[in-house]
């Protein structure tokens, strides 16, 4: 698992989504706003796809993919809080 960064922690105003979704309304308002403020919303709305590169990869492309994968892991962590 990727290292947890303090910038990956959501504010206390974003509730954890209950299993029965009883708090869906407040979660659906606060979660996107908090994640967007951290610059990770494109990982949720699909507007930032993983970069596709032909093989073999250059060092720059490897770094770009690593950064995208790290941001994706951060976004997934936020959803699990």
N, C-alpha and C positions, 0 to 999 in steps of 0.2 A: 504494500500500500504506500502511496505517496506520503511524504511528510505533511503533517497538518500545519498550515500556516495561519497565524492569527487573522489574516485577511479573509480566510475561508470560513470563519465563524460568523454565523448570522446573529443579528441583534436579538435581544430577548423579546422584542415586539413581534417577531415572527414565530408563531406557534408551530409545534410539531403537528403534522397532520394526523388526526385520530384515525384509527383503523376503520371506524364506521363513518368517517368523513363528516362527523357532526360539526366540525369547525371549518369546513371547506370554504365558506364564504370569506372569513377573515384571512385564512391561509392564502386563498387565491388572489387576494388584494395585496397582502404584505410580502409574500415570497417573491413574486416577480420584481417588485420594486427593489427589494433588498439585493437580489441577485444582479439586477441591472446596474445598481450602484457599484457593485464590485466588478462590473465589466464581463460577467459570465453569461448573461442572458442569451446571447447568440448560440450557446451550446444547448439551450433548451428549446428555442424556437426553430432550430434547424437552419438558421441563416449562415452559420459558420461551419461548413463541412470540413472534414479532415482533408488537408491538402493531399493531392494525388501527384506523384512524381514518377517519371520513367526511371527504370533501373539502369545502371547503378546510381545511387544517390550521391550527391555532392555533400561535403561537410556542412554547407549552409542549409541544404534540404534536410539533413539529419537533425540539425539544430531546430529548424522550423517544426518538424514533426514532433520532436521532443517537447517543445513549448506547447504545441496544441494538445498533446497527450496529457501534459501536466495540468493545463487549464481544464480539460475534460474531467480529469480526476477530481479537481477542486470543485467543479460544478456538481458532480455526482455526490461528493461529500456533503455539500450544502443541502442537497435534497434529502439526505439521510439523517439530518439533524433533527 
